[in-house]
């Protein structure tokens, strides 16, 4: 079907490449360590003005956002058998914290007599990716707190569905480990003191982590013409807002439930067809309680559930992108990733405590961000016969 501008609509959207980096390593390493139940969280003291606390660092010191962006784009393109330049490719890259670390450092070093210090643009990560690829298509930079990564994927999906692009590089990257960020979350009482234990009766709060994930999304027709394997298909998405509080979820859950229902309806799925839910699972008291209630209210069958933040830490705006990557790896390997850090569940859900083989076809990935940002994306395995990515 064509719209008034001549764009072809209702295209099937597939993922042909993934670039990922976390405290567990890059894509293959992160997946292997995750399914083995390992965690990248370590006790660290990076800043003398702050006490030691658990963090999920990629290296010994906080990572550079530009380095991460460049690395992720390079890996995603290579994984999808693409080389630059890609002038017709779209770019949707998000980051909730952006260049917070550089701002803080330059503010400390600021000397008024020398004038203003350099500026960092909110959409700089997306611009960097576009320059790296020679992409002159649409360049978008969503920002929706912890829902940023899934919003980026949903936006890329729409660019392809409406025929604006045949290919889009999409994802999110985050380097949030800064003195001000840690002090702020500590002041809120949101940070853990020993580790991240999602959905556990003794959970303490979240552990900040750094990292990101970038994907190559293509129309199925374009991927078939290139004869490249796929990880899976994006079926649909849901995005809503609580309109309630800046830092607390609406425990009634109406708008979050609506986001899940939107994703299901757009995918043509019912709750009993979902084989696995990658939960947001921050290990904070309210989020985990809120999310467990949502799952219990909508999914009567014991759908398997896990959060991977006990392994990677909470990467804020990039967390949904990491979660989506792990969902795609689960589809590829037909293997459920465990809820690392969970020992004594507070809620009667079907938590994945150890990685296990199972038949997977339809998955949901949740993200719930500060300000009541709710994002859900549904995925499907390779029902179209395009071939599972073998990398």
C-alpha positions as CSV (number, residue, x, y, z in Angstrom):
1,X,0.0,0.0,0.0
2,X,1.3,3.5,-0.8
3,X,0.6,6.7,1.0
4,X,0.2,10.2,-0.5
5,X,4.0,10.7,-0.7
6,X,4.6,7.5,-2.6
7,X,6.1,5.6,0.4
8,X,5.4,1.9,0.6
9,X,3.8,1.0,4.0
10,X,3.4,-2.1,6.1
11,X,6.9,-3.5,5.6
12,X,8.2,-6.3,7.6
13,X,11.2,-5.2,9.7
14,X,14.0,-7.5,10.6
15,X,17.3,-7.3,12.5
16,X,20.4,-8.3,10.6
17,X,23.2,-6.9,12.8
18,X,24.0,-6.3,16.4
19,X,26.8,-4.4,18.1
20,X,26.9,-4.7,21.9
21,X,29.2,-3.7,24.7
22,X,28.7,-4.1,28.4
23,X,30.6,-4.8,31.6
24,X,30.5,-8.5,30.5
25,X,32.3,-7.7,27.2
26,X,31.1,-7.5,23.6
27,X,28.1,-9.4,22.1
28,X,29.4,-13.0,22.2
29,X,31.3,-12.6,25.5
30,X,28.3,-10.8,27.2
31,X,25.9,-13.5,26.1
32,X,28.2,-16.4,27.1
33,X,28.9,-14.9,30.6
34,X,25.2,-14.1,31.0
35,X,24.0,-17.6,30.4
36,X,26.7,-18.9,32.7
37,X,25.2,-16.6,35.4
38,X,28.2,-14.3,35.7
39,X,28.0,-10.7,36.7
40,X,30.1,-7.7,35.6
41,X,29.4,-5.8,38.8
42,X,32.3,-5.0,41.0
43,X,32.9,-2.9,44.1
44,X,34.8,0.3,42.9
45,X,35.9,3.6,44.2
46,X,36.5,5.8,41.2
47,X,36.0,9.2,42.8
48,X,37.7,10.2,46.1
49,X,34.8,12.3,47.2
50,X,32.4,9.3,47.1
51,X,32.5,6.0,49.1
52,X,33.1,2.7,47.3
53,X,30.1,1.2,45.7
54,X,29.2,-1.6,43.2
55,X,29.4,-0.6,39.6
56,X,29.4,-2.3,36.2
57,X,32.3,-0.8,34.3
58,X,33.5,-1.9,30.9
59,X,37.1,-1.1,31.8
60,X,38.9,0.1,34.9
61,X,37.8,3.7,34.4
62,X,34.5,5.2,33.0
63,X,34.2,4.7,29.3
64,X,34.2,7.4,26.7
65,X,30.9,7.9,24.9
66,X,32.4,8.6,21.5
67,X,34.5,5.5,21.7
68,X,31.5,3.3,22.6
69,X,29.4,4.8,19.8
70,X,32.1,4.2,17.2
71,X,32.8,0.7,18.4
72,X,29.1,-0.3,18.4
73,X,28.4,1.1,15.0
74,X,31.4,-0.7,13.5
75,X,30.4,-4.0,15.1
76,X,26.8,-3.8,14.0
77,X,27.7,-3.0,10.4
78,X,30.3,-5.8,10.2
79,X,27.7,-8.2,11.7
80,X,25.2,-7.3,9.0
81,X,27.9,-7.5,6.2
82,X,27.6,-3.8,5.5
83,X,30.4,-1.3,4.7
84,X,30.3,2.4,4.6
85,X,29.3,4.7,3.1
86,X,25.6,4.1,3.4
87,X,24.0,7.4,2.2
88,X,20.4,6.2,2.3
89,X,20.5,4.7,5.7
90,X,18.6,6.3,8.6
91,X,20.1,6.8,12.1
92,X,18.2,6.6,15.4
93,X,20.6,6.8,18.4
94,X,19.6,7.8,21.9
95,X,21.3,8.4,25.2
96,X,19.6,9.6,28.4
97,X,22.7,11.0,30.0
98,X,24.7,11.9,26.9
99,X,28.0,13.7,27.7
100,X,27.3,14.2,31.4
101,X,30.8,13.1,32.4
102,X,32.5,15.5,30.0
103,X,30.3,18.4,31.3
104,X,31.2,17.6,34.9
105,X,34.9,17.4,34.1
106,X,34.9,20.7,32.1
107,X,32.8,22.5,34.8
108,X,35.5,21.5,37.4
109,X,38.3,22.8,35.1
110,X,36.4,25.9,33.9
111,X,38.5,29.1,34.1
112,X,36.3,32.2,33.5
113,X,39.2,34.2,32.1
114,X,39.5,31.7,29.2
115,X,35.9,32.0,28.2
116,X,33.3,29.3,27.6
117,X,34.2,25.6,27.5
118,X,33.3,23.5,24.4
119,X,29.7,22.5,23.9
120,X,28.3,19.0,23.6
121,X,25.1,18.5,21.5
122,X,22.3,16.3,22.8
123,X,22.2,14.5,19.4
124,X,25.9,14.2,19.1
125,X,26.0,10.4,19.3
126,X,23.5,10.2,16.4
127,X,25.5,12.7,14.4
128,X,28.7,10.7,15.0
129,X,27.1,7.5,13.8
130,X,25.8,9.3,10.7
131,X,29.2,10.7,9.9
132,X,30.9,7.4,10.5
133,X,28.6,5.7,8.0
134,X,28.2,8.5,5.5
135,X,24.5,8.4,6.2
136,X,22.5,11.3,4.9
137,X,19.0,9.9,5.6
138,X,16.9,10.9,8.7
139,X,18.9,11.3,11.9
140,X,16.9,11.1,15.1
141,X,17.8,11.2,18.8
142,X,15.1,10.1,21.2
143,X,15.4,10.7,24.9
144,X,13.0,9.0,27.3
145,X,15.0,8.1,30.4
146,X,15.4,4.3,30.7
147,X,12.9,3.8,27.9
148,X,15.3,5.6,25.4
149,X,16.7,2.4,23.8
150,X,13.3,0.8,23.0
151,X,12.0,4.2,21.8
152,X,14.9,4.3,19.3
153,X,14.1,0.9,18.0
154,X,10.4,1.8,17.7
155,X,11.3,5.0,15.8
156,X,13.6,3.0,13.4
157,X,10.8,0.5,12.9
158,X,8.5,3.2,11.8
159,X,11.0,4.8,9.4
160,X,11.1,1.4,7.6
161,X,7.4,0.6,7.9
162,X,6.5,3.9,6.3
163,X,9.0,3.5,3.5
164,X,11.3,6.4,4.5
165,X,14.2,4.0,4.7
166,X,15.1,0.5,3.8
167,X,17.9,0.3,6.4
168,X,18.2,2.1,9.8
169,X,21.0,2.0,12.4
170,X,19.3,2.2,15.8
171,X,20.2,1.8,19.4
172,X,21.4,3.6,22.5
173,X,24.6,4.1,24.4
174,X,25.3,5.3,27.9
175,X,28.3,6.3,30.0
176,X,26.5,7.4,33.2
177,X,29.1,6.7,35.8
178,X,29.9,10.3,37.0
179,X,30.2,11.9,40.4
180,X,27.0,13.9,40.0
181,X,25.0,11.0,38.7
182,X,26.1,8.7,41.6
183,X,25.5,11.4,44.2
184,X,22.1,12.2,42.8
185,X,20.9,8.5,42.8
186,X,22.5,8.0,46.2
187,X,20.6,11.0,47.5
188,X,17.4,9.4,46.2
189,X,18.2,6.1,48.0
190,X,18.0,4.2,44.7
191,X,21.5,2.7,44.6
192,X,22.5,-0.8,46.0
193,X,25.3,-1.2,48.5
194,X,26.4,-4.7,47.5
195,X,24.9,-5.7,44.2
196,X,21.9,-5.9,41.9
197,X,19.2,-8.5,42.8
198,X,16.2,-8.1,40.6
199,X,12.8,-9.3,42.0
200,X,14.6,-10.6,45.1
201,X,13.0,-10.2,48.5
202,X,16.3,-8.7,49.7
203,X,16.9,-6.4,46.8
204,X,18.7,-3.1,47.6
205,X,18.3,-0.9,44.5
206,X,20.0,-0.7,41.2
207,X,23.7,-0.7,40.3
208,X,24.8,1.8,37.6
209,X,26.4,0.2,34.5
210,X,27.7,1.5,31.2
211,X,27.4,0.2,27.7
212,X,25.1,0.1,24.8
213,X,23.7,-1.8,21.8
214,X,23.2,-0.8,18.2
215,X,21.2,-2.7,15.6
216,X,20.9,-2.9,11.9
217,X,17.2,-2.9,11.0
218,X,16.1,-3.6,7.4
219,X,12.9,-4.3,5.5
220,X,12.6,-8.0,5.1
221,X,12.6,-7.5,1.3
222,X,15.9,-5.6,1.4
223,X,17.5,-8.2,3.7
224,X,16.3,-11.0,1.3
225,X,17.9,-9.1,-1.7
226,X,21.1,-8.9,0.2
227,X,20.8,-12.6,1.1
228,X,21.9,-12.0,4.7
229,X,20.8,-14.0,7.8
230,X,18.6,-12.4,10.4
231,X,18.3,-12.5,14.2
232,X,14.5,-12.0,14.2
233,X,11.7,-9.7,13.3
234,X,10.3,-6.6,15.1
235,X,6.6,-7.2,15.4
236,X,5.3,-4.1,17.2
237,X,5.8,-1.7,20.0
238,X,3.9,0.3,22.7
239,X,4.8,3.6,24.1
240,X,2.8,5.4,26.9
241,X,3.4,7.8,29.8
242,X,2.1,7.7,33.3
243,X,1.6,11.5,33.7
244,X,2.0,10.9,37.4
245,X,5.5,11.4,38.9
246,X,9.0,12.3,38.0
247,X,10.6,9.5,39.8
248,X,8.0,6.9,40.8
249,X,5.9,4.5,38.7
250,X,2.2,4.7,38.8
251,X,1.5,1.6,40.8
252,X,-2.0,1.3,39.5
253,X,-0.2,0.5,36.2
254,X,-2.9,1.5,33.7
255,X,-0.6,3.3,31.2
256,X,2.1,0.6,31.5
257,X,-0.5,-2.1,30.9
258,X,-1.7,-0.1,27.9
259,X,1.9,-0.1,26.4
260,X,2.0,-3.9,26.7
261,X,-1.4,-4.2,25.1
262,X,-0.4,-1.8,22.3
263,X,2.6,-4.0,21.5
264,X,0.5,-7.2,21.5
265,X,-2.2,-5.7,19.4
266,X,0.2,-4.3,16.8
267,X,1.8,-7.7,16.7
268,X,-1.4,-9.6,16.3
269,X,-0.5,-11.6,19.5
270,X,-2.4,-12.6,22.6
271,X,-0.7,-12.9,26.0
272,X,-0.7,-16.7,26.0
273,X,1.5,-16.6,22.8
274,X,4.4,-14.9,24.6
275,X,7.2,-17.4,25.3
276,X,9.5,-15.1,27.3
277,X,9.5,-11.6,28.9
278,X,12.7,-9.7,29.3
279,X,11.7,-7.5,32.3
280,X,13.0,-4.1,33.1
281,X,13.9,-5.5,36.6
282,X,15.9,-2.7,38.1
283,X,16.1,-4.3,41.6
284,X,14.5,-1.2,43.2
285,X,11.5,-1.8,45.5
286,X,8.8,0.0,43.6
287,X,9.9,-0.9,40.0
288,X,10.1,-4.6,40.7
289,X,6.8,-4.6,42.6
290,X,5.1,-2.6,39.9
291,X,6.4,-4.8,37.1
292,X,5.6,-8.1,38.8
293,X,2.0,-6.8,39.3
294,X,1.8,-6.0,35.6
295,X,2.9,-9.4,34.5
296,X,0.6,-11.2,36.9
297,X,-2.4,-9.1,35.8
298,X,-1.9,-9.7,32.0
299,X,-0.3,-13.1,31.7
300,X,-2.3,-15.9,33.4
301,X,0.0,-18.6,32.0
302,X,3.4,-19.0,33.7
303,X,5.5,-17.1,31.1
304,X,9.2,-17.2,31.8
305,X,10.6,-13.9,33.1
306,X,14.1,-12.6,33.8
307,X,16.0,-9.4,34.1
308,X,19.7,-9.2,33.0
309,X,20.6,-6.1,35.1
310,X,22.1,-8.3,37.8
311,X,24.8,-9.1,35.2
312,X,25.2,-5.8,33.3
313,X,24.1,-3.3,35.9
314,X,21.5,-0.7,35.0
315,X,22.7,1.2,31.9
316,X,19.8,3.7,32.0
317,X,18.9,4.8,28.5
318,X,20.8,1.9,26.9
319,X,19.2,-0.8,29.1
320,X,16.3,-1.5,26.7
321,X,18.7,-1.8,23.8
322,X,20.8,-4.3,25.8
323,X,17.7,-6.2,26.7
324,X,16.5,-6.4,23.1
325,X,19.9,-7.7,22.0
326,X,19.7,-10.5,24.7
327,X,16.2,-11.3,23.5
328,X,17.5,-11.7,19.9
329,X,20.3,-13.9,21.1
330,X,17.7,-16.0,23.1
331,X,15.8,-16.4,19.8
332,X,18.9,-17.4,17.9
333,X,20.0,-20.0,20.5
334,X,16.6,-21.0,21.7
335,X,17.9,-20.4,25.2
336,X,16.4,-18.4,28.1
337,X,18.9,-16.1,29.9
338,X,18.8,-16.3,33.7
339,X,17.8,-13.6,36.2
340,X,21.3,-13.1,37.6
341,X,21.3,-12.1,41.3
342,X,17.9,-13.6,42.1
343,X,18.0,-16.1,45.0
344,X,14.8,-15.6,47.0
345,X,12.0,-14.3,44.8
346,X,9.5,-12.0,46.4
347,X,6.9,-12.5,43.6
348,X,5.2,-15.7,42.3
349,X,6.4,-15.4,38.7
350,X,8.1,-18.0,36.6
351,X,11.6,-16.6,36.9
352,X,14.4,-18.1,34.9
353,X,17.0,-19.0,37.5
354,X,19.4,-20.8,35.2
355,X,19.8,-20.7,31.5
356,X,17.7,-23.4,29.8
357,X,16.9,-24.5,26.3
358,X,13.3,-24.1,25.3
359,X,11.2,-23.4,22.1
360,X,11.0,-19.6,21.6
361,X,9.1,-17.8,19.0
362,X,7.5,-14.6,20.5
363,X,9.2,-12.4,23.0
364,X,8.5,-9.1,24.8
365,X,11.1,-6.6,26.1
366,X,10.0,-4.1,28.7
367,X,11.5,-0.7,29.7
368,X,10.0,1.6,32.3
369,X,11.8,5.0,32.8
370,X,11.7,7.9,35.2
371,X,8.9,10.3,34.5
372,X,6.6,7.3,33.8
373,X,8.0,6.5,30.4
374,X,6.7,3.0,29.4
375,X,8.1,1.1,26.3
376,X,7.5,-2.4,25.1
377,X,8.7,-4.1,22.0
378,X,7.6,-7.5,20.6
379,X,9.9,-9.8,18.6
380,X,9.4,-12.9,16.5
381,X,11.8,-15.7,15.6
382,X,12.7,-16.6,12.0
383,X,9.2,-17.7,10.8
384,X,10.0,-16.1,7.4
385,X,12.7,-18.5,6.5
386,X,15.4,-15.8,6.0
387,X,17.9,-17.8,8.0
388,X,19.2,-17.3,11.6
389,X,22.3,-15.1,12.0
390,X,25.2,-17.5,12.5
391,X,27.8,-15.2,13.8
